[in-house]
Amino acid sequence: MMQAGLWAATQVSMDHPTTGPPTEEDFSEVLTQVHEGFELCTLAGPAFSWLRRSLGLAEEDYQAALGPGGPYLQFLSTSKSKASFFLSHDQRFFLKTQRRREVRALLAHLPRYVQHLQRHPHSLLARLLGVHSLRVARGKKEFFIIMLSVFYPAGRISERYDIKGCEVSRWVEPAPEGSPLVLVLKDLNFQGKTIDLGPQRSWLIHQMELDTAFLRELNVLDYSLLMAFQRLHEDERGPGSSLIFRTARSVRGAQSPEEPGSQNRRLLPDSPNALHILDGPEQRYFLGLVDLATVYGLRKRLEHLWKTLRYPGRTFSTVSPARYARRLCQWVEAHTE
C-alpha cells in the first residue's frame, strides 16, 4: 500500500522535474493521490525532489527502493516516542512515522534547512528526502518522513549508538552475546569508550558546532547523534589504502557565497553514504544528527520544569536549545581523540 503510493508519488516528480532551486510555492505544495483503499499525500514534493537530485540520487533508484520491488524491513527501536521505523528493502532509506506537530515544524524549517545544506555541504544533519501522509479508507491520517539511513551500508557494523549527551533514560540492556537482535544503545552504554578519529577530530567538533548552532536558531532540541562503528580491514587503513578520496558537494550545483574553509568541507571516502562516514586509524564511523523536529514550546518548557523536580542533580534531554546544543558538543569533545 505505502510502497505503491510512494512509487506513484515519485513518478509525478519524474514526469514533472523541477528546473531550479525550490520556490516558495514548492515548499508549500501538497499533492494528494487517491488509490484503491487508501490516500497518499506528498508534502513539499518539488522541494524534496530537488534535494534528492542535488544529492546525486536518481529518481529511478529512489522509486525502485521504495516501490513494490521488495518488502520494507521493520526496525526495532529503543525510542520512547512510539514511532514506527522501517528500512527500504535495500536498507538505504529510513522511514519513520511522525506526529502532526513535528511535520509542521519540519516543513516550516525546510527552506532554512535547504540553505544550511547549501552553506555547509558536508553537514552532519540527516538528509531528509520526503514527507508524506497516508490515510487508509476513512481512518486517521498518519504522517511519515523518509531520509537517508545513517547506518548504510550496514554489513560490517558492530555497534550502534543514539547519543543525546545526558543520563536520564539513556541506558539500554544489551542483547545477549550471540543474539541476532540488533539494538541501538545509548549514552550510558558508551561510558569508558572513545572515538578515535585522528586528524578528523577537529573537523567533527567544528561541524557539530555549526550544525547545533543552526538547530539552536530553529529553537529545536531532543535531537540525537547517531553513531555506528565498523572495523577497517588492513587494506583500508592509512594513506596507502585502496580507498580513493574525493571532494564532493552534498548539494550539487548550489551556489553559495561562502568560501570552502567556512563551509567546513572535508575529504569524503569514495564509498556509499560518504556524507555520514568518517574514517579513523582503526575504525570507520557512521555519524549523523537525526530527529530534528522537536521545538522548545510550552509543552517542552513544562516538561523541563517537571523533570527538574523529578531528577534533581541529574542531566536529562528536555532543556533549552542553547543548553542542549552546548552539552552535546561537549560530549563529542570529551569522547573523541
Residue frames as qw, qx, qy, qz and C-alpha x, y, z in Angstrom:
[[0.000, 0.885, 0.466, 0.000, 0.00, 0.00, 0.00],
 [0.250, -0.871, 0.125, 0.405, 2.59, 2.55, 1.13],
 [0.492, -0.247, 0.596, 0.584, 5.00, 1.22, -1.47],
 [0.355, 0.550, 0.644, 0.396, 2.51, 1.63, -4.31],
 [0.034, -0.959, -0.265, 0.094, 1.72, 5.16, -3.13],
 [0.357, -0.735, 0.308, 0.487, 5.37, 6.19, -2.98],
 [0.507, 0.084, 0.656, 0.553, 6.03, 4.67, -6.41],
 [0.234, 0.762, 0.534, 0.283, 3.21, 6.80, -7.87],
 [0.202, -0.946, -0.072, 0.243, 4.32, 9.93, -5.99],
 [0.457, -0.493, 0.460, 0.580, 7.89, 9.61, -7.27],
 [0.469, 0.379, 0.652, 0.459, 6.58, 9.08, -10.80],
 [0.099, 0.944, 0.314, 0.000, 4.99, 12.54, -10.64],
 [0.280, -0.844, 0.262, 0.375, 8.35, 14.15, -9.84],
 [0.523, -0.132, 0.663, 0.519, 9.95, 12.16, -12.67],
 [0.361, 0.620, 0.618, 0.321, 7.28, 13.28, -15.14],
 [0.034, 0.944, 0.151, 0.290, 7.50, 16.92, -13.99],
 [0.715, -0.149, -0.229, 0.643, 11.11, 17.55, -12.91],
 [0.168, -0.928, -0.118, 0.311, 11.96, 20.86, -11.27],
 [0.642, 0.640, 0.029, 0.421, 14.17, 23.19, -13.28],
 [0.211, 0.618, -0.342, 0.675, 15.79, 25.15, -10.47],
 [0.140, 0.039, -0.738, 0.659, 16.07, 25.62, -6.71],
 [0.121, -0.573, -0.808, 0.072, 12.79, 25.36, -4.77],
 [0.088, -0.450, -0.126, -0.880, 10.43, 28.32, -4.81],
 [0.309, -0.115, 0.523, -0.786, 8.09, 29.44, -2.05],
 [0.788, 0.082, -0.116, -0.599, 5.28, 27.59, -3.83],
 [0.664, 0.231, -0.711, 0.008, 7.36, 24.39, -3.97],
 [0.114, 0.179, -0.775, 0.595, 7.79, 24.40, -0.18],
 [0.442, 0.076, 0.465, -0.763, 4.03, 24.67, 0.38],
 [0.580, 0.147, -0.548, -0.584, 2.77, 22.31, -2.35],
 [0.544, -0.079, 0.758, -0.350, 0.54, 19.38, -1.35],
 [0.462, 0.198, -0.687, -0.525, -0.09, 16.56, -3.83],
 [0.625, -0.052, 0.624, -0.466, -2.95, 14.18, -2.96],
 [0.398, 0.218, -0.780, -0.431, -3.21, 10.88, -4.83],
 [0.742, -0.089, 0.376, -0.548, -6.23, 8.65, -4.26],
 [0.244, 0.259, -0.913, -0.198, -5.66, 4.92, -4.69],
 [0.713, -0.271, -0.527, -0.375, -7.92, 1.94, -4.16],
 [0.760, -0.458, -0.442, 0.131, -8.41, 1.73, -0.40],
 [0.551, -0.539, -0.142, 0.621, -6.00, 4.49, 0.61],
 [0.255, 0.943, 0.079, 0.197, -4.87, 8.06, 0.00],
 [0.718, -0.244, -0.025, 0.652, -1.28, 9.29, -0.01],
 [0.104, 0.993, 0.059, 0.016, -0.28, 12.96, 0.23],
 [0.725, 0.111, -0.042, 0.678, 3.14, 14.30, -0.71],
 [0.205, -0.945, -0.157, 0.202, 4.13, 17.49, 1.12],
 [0.074, -0.861, 0.366, 0.346, 6.59, 19.95, -0.46],
 [0.907, 0.178, 0.355, 0.138, 7.20, 17.39, -3.21],
 [0.591, 0.755, -0.058, 0.279, 9.09, 19.64, -5.67],
 [0.179, -0.859, 0.429, -0.213, 11.42, 20.86, -2.90],
 [0.736, -0.371, 0.567, -0.015, 12.32, 17.32, -1.85],
 [0.856, 0.442, 0.223, 0.149, 12.66, 16.21, -5.47],
 [0.331, 0.870, -0.258, 0.260, 15.23, 18.97, -5.97],
 [0.453, -0.698, 0.528, -0.166, 17.01, 17.95, -2.77],
 [0.900, -0.040, 0.431, 0.048, 17.24, 14.33, -3.91],
 [0.738, 0.617, 0.065, 0.264, 18.67, 15.27, -7.28],
 [0.052, 0.905, -0.335, 0.258, 21.10, 17.71, -5.67],
 [0.632, -0.531, 0.559, -0.085, 22.44, 14.82, -3.60],
 [0.195, 0.439, -0.807, -0.345, 23.09, 12.85, -6.79],
 [0.412, 0.111, 0.869, -0.252, 20.22, 10.46, -6.09],
 [0.192, -0.025, -0.680, -0.707, 18.48, 9.32, -9.26],
 [0.612, -0.035, 0.202, -0.764, 14.69, 9.36, -9.01],
 [0.796, 0.137, -0.508, -0.299, 14.58, 5.95, -10.70],
 [0.448, 0.150, -0.790, 0.390, 16.74, 4.45, -7.92],
 [0.231, -0.091, 0.504, -0.827, 14.66, 6.15, -5.22],
 [0.731, 0.049, -0.107, -0.672, 11.45, 4.86, -6.78],
 [0.734, 0.153, -0.657, -0.081, 12.82, 1.32, -7.12],
 [0.259, 0.157, -0.772, 0.559, 14.00, 1.19, -3.50],
 [0.284, 0.053, 0.504, -0.814, 10.72, 2.47, -2.02],
 [0.641, 0.116, -0.311, -0.691, 8.31, 0.91, -4.50],
 [0.904, -0.127, 0.172, -0.370, 6.77, -2.59, -4.53],
 [0.606, 0.520, -0.602, -0.010, 10.02, -4.33, -5.53],
 [0.549, 0.019, -0.759, 0.348, 10.53, -5.85, -2.07],
 [0.508, -0.733, -0.450, -0.038, 9.17, -5.70, 1.50],
 [0.053, -0.801, 0.313, -0.508, 10.20, -2.98, 3.91],
 [0.616, -0.035, -0.676, 0.402, 12.24, -4.10, 6.91],
 [0.458, -0.832, -0.173, -0.261, 10.82, -3.13, 10.30],
 [0.391, 0.471, -0.497, 0.615, 13.46, -1.57, 12.52],
 [0.633, -0.569, -0.496, 0.170, 13.48, -2.40, 16.24],
 [0.142, 0.660, -0.169, 0.718, 13.91, 0.87, 18.12],
 [0.456, -0.322, -0.632, 0.538, 14.64, 1.67, 21.76],
 [0.043, -0.275, -0.036, -0.960, 12.93, 5.06, 21.34],
 [0.049, 0.376, 0.761, -0.527, 10.12, 6.08, 23.73],
 [0.222, 0.228, -0.151, -0.936, 8.36, 8.14, 21.04],
 [0.613, 0.312, 0.667, -0.285, 6.07, 5.23, 19.97],
 [0.448, 0.636, -0.337, -0.530, 7.06, 5.97, 16.36],
 [0.925, 0.150, 0.346, 0.052, 7.32, 3.16, 13.82],
 [0.066, -0.728, 0.544, 0.412, 10.56, 2.70, 11.90],
 [0.896, 0.316, 0.311, 0.017, 11.20, 0.95, 8.59],
 [0.239, -0.526, 0.570, 0.584, 14.05, 0.47, 6.15],
 [0.681, 0.507, -0.259, -0.461, 13.65, 0.17, 2.39],
 [0.996, 0.010, 0.090, -0.016, 14.39, -3.33, 1.11],
 [0.713, 0.477, -0.244, 0.452, 17.92, -2.24, 0.10],
 [0.620, -0.572, -0.313, 0.437, 18.38, -0.64, 3.58],
 [0.407, 0.243, 0.076, 0.877, 19.43, 2.65, 2.03],
 [0.213, -0.456, -0.116, -0.856, 16.39, 4.68, 3.08],
 [0.156, -0.194, -0.791, 0.558, 14.86, 5.09, 6.52],
 [0.322, -0.509, -0.431, -0.672, 11.15, 5.72, 7.10],
 [0.192, -0.166, -0.704, 0.663, 9.75, 7.00, 10.40],
 [0.166, -0.747, -0.591, -0.255, 6.24, 7.95, 11.48],
 [0.212, 0.103, -0.249, 0.939, 5.89, 11.48, 12.87],
 [0.024, 0.641, 0.620, -0.452, 3.34, 13.43, 14.86],
 [0.305, 0.816, 0.400, 0.286, 1.44, 16.14, 13.01],
 [0.209, -0.968, 0.048, 0.129, 3.11, 18.92, 15.04],
 [0.596, -0.430, 0.477, 0.482, 6.55, 17.51, 14.18],
 [0.525, 0.419, 0.562, 0.482, 5.69, 17.54, 10.48],
 [0.075, 0.964, 0.235, 0.100, 4.52, 21.14, 10.77],
 [0.409, -0.815, 0.265, 0.314, 7.85, 22.07, 12.35],
 [0.637, -0.094, 0.569, 0.512, 9.88, 20.24, 9.69],
 [0.409, 0.643, 0.499, 0.413, 8.02, 21.93, 6.84],
 [0.104, -0.989, -0.097, 0.039, 8.27, 25.35, 8.49],
 [0.454, -0.715, 0.405, 0.344, 12.04, 24.90, 8.81],
 [0.831, 0.264, 0.414, 0.261, 12.55, 23.31, 5.38],
 [0.442, 0.865, -0.013, 0.239, 13.67, 26.47, 3.50],
 [0.216, -0.860, 0.443, -0.130, 16.32, 27.20, 6.14],
 [0.831, -0.222, 0.503, 0.087, 17.33, 23.53, 6.21],
 [0.766, 0.540, 0.221, 0.270, 17.99, 23.66, 2.45],
 [0.165, 0.932, -0.209, 0.244, 20.00, 26.88, 2.90],
 [0.561, -0.674, 0.480, -0.036, 22.08, 25.28, 5.66],
 [0.866, 0.038, 0.448, 0.217, 22.97, 22.32, 3.44],
 [0.565, 0.766, 0.068, 0.299, 23.94, 24.71, 0.66],
 [0.094, -0.912, 0.324, -0.233, 26.14, 26.67, 3.06],
 [0.366, -0.529, 0.755, -0.127, 27.63, 23.55, 4.69],
 [0.724, 0.275, -0.480, -0.412, 27.62, 20.74, 2.10],
 [0.537, 0.140, -0.813, 0.179, 29.20, 18.21, 4.46],
 [0.480, -0.416, 0.288, -0.717, 26.79, 18.85, 7.33],
 [0.013, 0.070, -0.972, 0.223, 26.05, 16.01, 9.75],
 [0.558, 0.162, 0.308, -0.753, 22.31, 16.69, 9.58],
 [0.522, 0.222, 0.823, 0.036, 20.22, 13.77, 8.37],
 [0.088, 0.125, -0.516, -0.843, 19.32, 14.15, 4.68],
 [0.496, 0.389, 0.583, -0.513, 15.53, 14.42, 4.50],
 [0.106, -0.048, 0.770, 0.628, 14.15, 13.10, 1.22],
 [0.323, -0.356, -0.611, -0.629, 10.38, 13.27, 1.60],
 [0.222, 0.077, 0.639, -0.732, 7.41, 13.99, 3.88],
 [0.370, -0.177, -0.716, -0.565, 4.11, 12.19, 3.32],
 [0.499, -0.070, 0.557, -0.660, 0.81, 11.28, 4.92],
 [0.269, -0.036, -0.911, -0.312, -1.15, 8.06, 4.49],
 [0.549, -0.011, 0.399, -0.735, -4.84, 7.52, 5.17],
 [0.055, -0.042, -0.977, -0.203, -6.37, 4.05, 4.87],
 [0.136, -0.599, -0.765, -0.192, -10.09, 4.08, 3.97],
 [0.196, -0.834, -0.163, -0.489, -11.63, 6.57, 6.41],
 [0.762, -0.409, -0.310, 0.396, -9.03, 6.07, 9.10],
 [0.303, -0.893, 0.048, 0.329, -6.73, 8.55, 10.78],
 [0.567, 0.774, -0.217, 0.178, -4.08, 10.26, 8.69],
 [0.806, -0.454, 0.136, 0.354, -0.57, 9.03, 9.55],
 [0.277, 0.921, -0.271, -0.030, 2.48, 11.16, 8.73],
 [0.879, -0.243, 0.223, 0.344, 5.94, 9.83, 7.95],
 [0.115, 0.880, -0.374, -0.269, 9.30, 11.07, 6.73],
 [0.944, 0.221, 0.050, 0.240, 11.92, 9.47, 4.51],
 [0.079, -0.913, 0.389, 0.093, 15.65, 10.10, 4.90],
 [0.611, 0.476, -0.622, 0.116, 18.97, 8.57, 4.00],
 [0.879, -0.447, -0.158, 0.050, 19.88, 5.89, 6.52],
 [0.144, -0.865, 0.472, -0.088, 22.90, 6.94, 8.58],
 [0.597, -0.369, 0.712, -0.003, 23.79, 3.26, 9.09],
 [0.854, 0.472, 0.214, -0.049, 24.29, 2.34, 5.43],
 [0.777, 0.012, -0.575, -0.256, 25.84, 0.04, 4.29],
 [0.625, -0.585, 0.299, -0.421, 25.32, -1.93, 7.49],
 [0.899, 0.154, -0.407, -0.041, 27.03, -5.21, 6.65],
 [0.671, 0.127, -0.524, 0.508, 30.07, -4.92, 8.93],
 [0.240, -0.646, 0.190, -0.699, 28.72, -2.56, 11.60],
 [0.494, -0.046, -0.802, 0.334, 29.47, -3.89, 15.09],
 [0.189, -0.467, -0.600, 0.621, 27.95, -1.28, 17.45],
 [0.001, -0.603, -0.406, -0.686, 25.24, 1.37, 17.15],
 [0.256, -0.382, -0.531, 0.712, 24.51, 4.28, 19.50],
 [0.046, -0.793, -0.389, -0.467, 21.96, 7.05, 19.91],
 [0.477, -0.178, -0.364, 0.780, 23.61, 9.89, 21.86],
 [0.094, -0.869, -0.357, -0.328, 21.87, 12.89, 23.46],
 [0.296, 0.476, -0.372, 0.740, 24.57, 13.98, 25.93],
 [0.487, -0.478, 0.280, -0.675, 22.57, 13.22, 29.10],
 [0.049, 0.226, -0.944, 0.234, 21.91, 10.38, 31.57],
 [0.539, 0.130, 0.561, -0.614, 18.21, 10.01, 32.43],
 [0.819, 0.369, 0.359, -0.253, 16.68, 7.08, 30.49],
 [0.442, 0.757, -0.442, -0.192, 19.88, 6.70, 28.49],
 [0.253, -0.371, 0.894, -0.012, 20.66, 3.03, 29.14],
 [0.830, 0.184, -0.262, -0.457, 19.62, 0.03, 27.05],
 [0.756, -0.314, 0.573, -0.043, 20.07, -3.54, 28.21],
 [0.194, 0.522, -0.701, -0.445, 22.46, -5.03, 25.61],
 [0.898, 0.135, -0.237, -0.347, 21.42, -8.09, 23.65],
 [0.828, -0.387, 0.401, 0.058, 22.85, -11.38, 24.95],
 [0.088, -0.577, 0.698, 0.414, 26.10, -12.48, 23.33],
 [0.182, 0.015, 0.932, 0.313, 25.38, -14.38, 20.14],
 [0.359, 0.607, 0.596, -0.385, 21.88, -12.92, 19.80],
 [0.386, 0.372, 0.538, 0.651, 20.82, -11.92, 16.26],
 [0.063, -0.904, -0.413, 0.086, 18.99, -8.92, 17.75],
 [0.441, 0.316, 0.018, 0.840, 20.42, -5.57, 16.61],
 [0.283, -0.829, -0.424, 0.231, 20.00, -2.85, 19.24],
 [0.265, 0.693, -0.076, 0.666, 20.83, 0.85, 19.20],
 [0.583, -0.396, -0.487, 0.515, 22.49, 1.58, 22.54],
 [0.080, -0.943, -0.191, -0.261, 22.54, 4.91, 24.40],
 [0.070, 0.850, -0.350, 0.387, 24.78, 7.31, 26.31],
 [0.602, -0.597, 0.474, -0.239, 25.32, 5.26, 29.47],
 [0.970, 0.113, 0.196, 0.091, 26.23, 2.21, 27.37],
 [0.616, 0.684, -0.142, 0.364, 29.10, 4.25, 25.91],
 [0.424, -0.864, 0.255, -0.089, 30.78, 5.02, 29.25],
 [0.667, -0.481, 0.507, 0.258, 34.51, 4.36, 29.20],
 [0.702, 0.331, 0.486, 0.402, 34.71, 4.37, 25.41],
 [0.019, -0.691, 0.156, 0.706, 36.10, 6.92, 22.95],
 [0.724, 0.652, 0.225, 0.022, 36.00, 7.65, 19.23],
 [0.520, -0.459, 0.384, 0.610, 39.49, 7.66, 17.70],
 [0.553, 0.792, 0.251, -0.056, 39.31, 9.95, 14.67],
 [0.663, -0.041, 0.200, 0.720, 42.90, 11.11, 14.47],
 [0.171, -0.092, 0.155, 0.969, 43.19, 14.25, 12.30],
 [0.191, -0.464, -0.624, -0.599, 39.44, 14.20, 11.53],
 [0.320, -0.528, -0.657, 0.433, 38.57, 15.07, 15.15],
 [0.081, -0.352, -0.093, 0.928, 38.86, 18.83, 14.65],
 [0.221, -0.114, -0.571, -0.782, 36.58, 18.66, 11.61],
 [0.376, -0.457, -0.800, -0.101, 33.91, 16.77, 13.57],
 [0.268, -0.503, -0.494, 0.657, 33.98, 19.15, 16.52],
 [0.031, 0.238, -0.138, -0.961, 33.66, 22.19, 14.26],
 [0.302, -0.194, -0.683, -0.637, 30.84, 20.66, 12.21],
 [0.340, -0.504, -0.768, 0.203, 28.98, 19.74, 15.39],
 [0.140, -0.443, -0.270, 0.843, 29.24, 23.38, 16.46],
 [0.155, 0.091, -0.408, -0.895, 27.92, 24.61, 13.10],
 [0.365, -0.286, -0.788, -0.404, 25.01, 22.15, 12.96],
 [0.335, -0.525, -0.701, 0.349, 23.92, 22.51, 16.58],
 [0.055, -0.317, -0.102, 0.941, 24.09, 26.32, 16.27],
 [0.279, -0.085, -0.559, -0.776, 21.68, 26.03, 13.34],
 [0.433, -0.420, -0.791, -0.102, 19.31, 23.82, 15.34],
 [0.258, -0.422, -0.490, 0.718, 19.54, 26.23, 18.26],
 [0.102, 0.136, -0.171, -0.970, 18.44, 29.06, 15.94],
 [0.432, -0.222, -0.669, -0.563, 15.42, 26.94, 14.98],
 [0.508, -0.368, 0.395, -0.672, 14.59, 26.52, 18.71],
 [0.886, 0.051, -0.402, -0.223, 14.96, 22.73, 18.32],
 [0.303, -0.547, 0.723, -0.294, 16.07, 20.22, 20.96],
 [0.794, -0.074, 0.539, -0.270, 15.99, 16.48, 21.70],
 [0.742, 0.556, -0.342, -0.153, 17.86, 15.51, 18.53],
 [0.869, -0.354, 0.325, 0.121, 20.37, 12.67, 18.61],
 [0.191, 0.687, -0.657, -0.243, 23.83, 11.98, 17.30],
 [0.985, 0.069, 0.099, -0.124, 23.62, 8.53, 15.73],
 [0.004, -0.706, 0.701, 0.096, 26.91, 6.62, 15.72],
 [0.991, 0.034, 0.100, -0.077, 27.99, 3.23, 14.46],
 [0.263, -0.692, 0.640, 0.205, 31.38, 1.51, 14.36],
 [0.941, 0.337, 0.022, -0.036, 32.90, -0.70, 11.68],
 [0.594, -0.557, 0.435, 0.384, 36.44, -2.03, 11.99],
 [0.463, 0.750, -0.345, -0.323, 38.56, -1.23, 8.95],
 [0.973, 0.115, 0.079, 0.182, 40.25, -4.06, 7.08],
 [0.627, -0.437, 0.235, 0.601, 44.02, -3.91, 6.86],
 [0.428, 0.226, 0.476, 0.734, 43.95, -2.75, 3.23],
 [0.025, -0.837, -0.436, -0.330, 41.54, 0.07, 4.11],
 [0.492, -0.795, -0.123, 0.333, 43.81, 1.79, 6.63],
 [0.474, -0.504, 0.246, 0.679, 46.25, 4.62, 6.14],
 [0.262, 0.706, -0.187, -0.631, 47.16, 6.82, 3.16],
 [0.093, 0.338, -0.829, -0.435, 48.10, 3.81, 1.02],
 [0.499, 0.219, 0.772, -0.328, 44.71, 2.17, 1.34],
 [0.236, 0.276, 0.787, 0.499, 42.50, 1.15, -1.53],
 [0.096, 0.809, 0.507, -0.281, 40.07, 3.93, -0.70],
 [0.335, 0.348, 0.267, 0.834, 40.03, 6.78, -3.18],
 [0.097, -0.608, -0.464, 0.636, 39.16, 10.08, -1.57],
 [0.197, 0.503, 0.479, 0.692, 37.16, 12.72, -3.34],
 [0.083, 0.231, 0.316, -0.917, 35.76, 16.12, -2.62],
 [0.070, -0.451, -0.787, -0.416, 32.05, 16.36, -3.21],
 [0.267, -0.188, 0.136, -0.935, 29.09, 18.58, -2.51],
 [0.186, 0.280, 0.886, -0.319, 26.10, 17.41, -0.58],
 [0.408, 0.747, 0.406, -0.332, 24.01, 19.81, -2.63],
 [0.543, 0.049, 0.486, 0.683, 25.37, 19.88, -6.14],
 [0.201, 0.545, 0.447, 0.680, 25.14, 22.99, -8.19],
 [0.310, -0.864, -0.377, 0.120, 24.26, 25.05, -5.14],
 [0.383, 0.589, -0.106, 0.703, 25.79, 28.47, -5.39],
 [0.570, -0.729, -0.305, 0.226, 27.00, 29.73, -2.04],
 [0.162, 0.917, -0.195, 0.309, 28.85, 32.93, -1.21],
 [0.699, -0.652, 0.295, 0.017, 30.77, 31.04, 1.47],
 [0.278, 0.666, -0.691, -0.047, 34.43, 30.17, 0.98],
 [0.793, 0.025, -0.607, -0.056, 35.32, 26.45, 1.16],
 [0.301, 0.170, -0.698, 0.627, 37.03, 26.99, 4.53],
 [0.361, -0.091, 0.372, -0.850, 33.93, 28.48, 6.12],
 [0.792, 0.009, -0.321, -0.519, 31.85, 25.68, 4.60],
 [0.518, -0.445, 0.697, -0.220, 33.97, 23.22, 6.62],
 [0.874, 0.324, -0.265, -0.248, 34.37, 20.74, 3.79],
 [0.546, -0.497, 0.673, 0.042, 36.42, 17.58, 4.14],
 [0.284, 0.314, -0.825, -0.373, 37.70, 14.74, 2.02],
 [0.813, -0.030, 0.235, -0.531, 34.93, 12.19, 1.63],
 [0.430, -0.214, 0.864, 0.147, 35.60, 8.45, 1.31],
 [0.442, 0.228, -0.562, -0.661, 34.72, 7.00, -2.07],
 [0.058, -0.146, -0.979, 0.132, 32.03, 4.75, -0.66],
 [0.273, -0.600, -0.611, -0.438, 28.24, 4.69, -0.39],
 [0.470, -0.815, -0.338, -0.031, 26.79, 7.17, 2.12],
 [0.609, 0.232, -0.234, 0.722, 30.06, 9.13, 2.24],
 [0.128, -0.659, 0.037, -0.741, 28.45, 12.18, 3.89],
 [0.730, -0.585, 0.061, -0.350, 27.79, 10.15, 7.06],
 [0.956, -0.070, -0.110, 0.264, 31.15, 8.33, 7.16],
 [0.017, -0.889, 0.439, -0.132, 34.43, 9.32, 8.85],
 [0.917, 0.093, -0.334, 0.197, 37.45, 7.03, 8.91],
 [0.436, -0.824, 0.357, -0.051, 39.76, 6.91, 11.90],
 [0.055, 0.608, -0.787, -0.089, 43.05, 4.99, 12.09],
 [0.119, -0.086, 0.986, -0.080, 41.34, 1.69, 13.03],
 [0.267, 0.481, 0.793, -0.263, 37.58, 2.19, 12.73],
 [0.040, -0.327, -0.474, -0.817, 35.07, 3.55, 10.26],
 [0.067, 0.358, 0.618, -0.697, 32.44, 5.70, 11.97],
 [0.036, -0.545, -0.641, -0.540, 28.91, 6.36, 10.74],
 [0.155, -0.356, -0.439, 0.810, 27.67, 9.69, 12.17],
 [0.059, -0.442, -0.490, -0.749, 24.54, 11.78, 11.70],
 [0.151, 0.109, 0.477, -0.859, 22.22, 14.15, 13.56],
 [0.230, -0.337, -0.805, -0.431, 18.61, 12.94, 13.48],
 [0.256, -0.676, -0.672, 0.160, 15.19, 13.79, 14.98],
 [0.271, 0.046, 0.019, 0.961, 15.21, 17.46, 14.05],
 [0.214, -0.498, -0.524, -0.657, 11.54, 18.28, 14.65],
 [0.467, -0.623, -0.580, 0.241, 11.08, 18.89, 18.41],
 [0.105, 0.653, 0.001, 0.750, 10.53, 22.58, 19.14],
 [0.311, -0.161, -0.631, 0.692, 11.03, 24.09, 22.61],
 [0.295, -0.498, -0.311, -0.754, 7.47, 25.32, 23.04],
 [0.521, -0.486, 0.262, -0.651, 5.16, 25.42, 26.04],
 [0.965, -0.128, -0.160, -0.166, 4.81, 21.63, 26.21],
 [0.785, 0.215, -0.373, 0.445, 8.58, 21.12, 26.43],
 [0.022, 0.550, -0.365, 0.751, 9.06, 24.01, 28.87],
 [0.733, -0.423, 0.146, -0.513, 6.57, 22.41, 31.25],
 [0.970, 0.021, -0.225, 0.084, 8.29, 19.06, 30.77],
 [0.471, 0.467, -0.429, 0.613, 11.59, 20.72, 31.67],
 [0.344, -0.538, 0.338, -0.691, 10.12, 22.04, 34.94],
 [0.921, -0.241, 0.008, -0.305, 8.70, 18.62, 35.83],
 [0.893, 0.187, -0.295, 0.283, 11.98, 16.82, 35.12],
 [0.170, 0.598, -0.428, 0.656, 13.92, 19.39, 37.15],
 [0.595, -0.447, 0.345, -0.573, 11.82, 18.39, 40.17],
 [0.983, -0.014, -0.019, -0.184, 11.79, 14.68, 39.30],
 [0.897, 0.148, -0.107, 0.402, 15.55, 14.30, 38.62],
 [0.194, -0.968, 0.156, 0.006, 17.41, 16.82, 40.84],
 [0.378, -0.693, 0.571, 0.226, 21.12, 16.93, 40.07],
 [0.640, 0.065, 0.710, 0.288, 20.80, 14.67, 37.01],
 [0.116, 0.375, -0.414, -0.821, 21.00, 15.51, 33.31],
 [0.525, 0.432, 0.725, -0.110, 18.02, 14.90, 31.03],
 [0.409, 0.271, 0.565, 0.663, 17.11, 15.70, 27.44],
 [0.027, 0.829, 0.482, 0.282, 14.44, 18.38, 27.93],
 [0.384, -0.570, -0.092, 0.721, 16.50, 21.55, 28.35],
 [0.281, 0.839, 0.006, -0.466, 16.72, 24.80, 26.41],
 [0.825, 0.546, 0.044, 0.142, 18.02, 24.53, 22.83],
 [0.185, 0.851, -0.426, 0.247, 21.12, 26.55, 23.76],
 [0.513, -0.532, 0.639, -0.214, 21.98, 24.26, 26.65],
 [0.923, 0.156, 0.342, -0.079, 21.15, 21.15, 24.62],
 [0.680, 0.700, -0.151, 0.156, 23.46, 22.18, 21.76],
 [0.018, -0.792, 0.544, -0.276, 26.31, 23.12, 24.10],
 [0.694, -0.374, 0.573, -0.223, 26.05, 19.89, 26.08],
 [0.931, 0.292, 0.220, 0.010, 26.04, 17.61, 23.01],
 [0.503, 0.772, -0.306, 0.238, 29.10, 19.40, 21.59],
 [0.287, -0.687, 0.598, -0.297, 30.84, 18.97, 24.96],
 [0.894, -0.096, 0.418, -0.132, 30.02, 15.26, 24.87],
 [0.830, 0.538, -0.022, 0.145, 31.67, 14.92, 21.46],
 [0.181, 0.811, -0.460, 0.311, 34.77, 16.80, 22.63],
 [0.523, -0.540, 0.583, -0.308, 35.04, 14.61, 25.74],
 [0.855, 0.002, 0.510, -0.098, 34.60, 11.32, 23.87],
 [0.773, 0.622, -0.014, 0.122, 36.84, 11.85, 20.82],
 [0.520, -0.664, 0.366, 0.393, 40.57, 11.72, 20.38]]
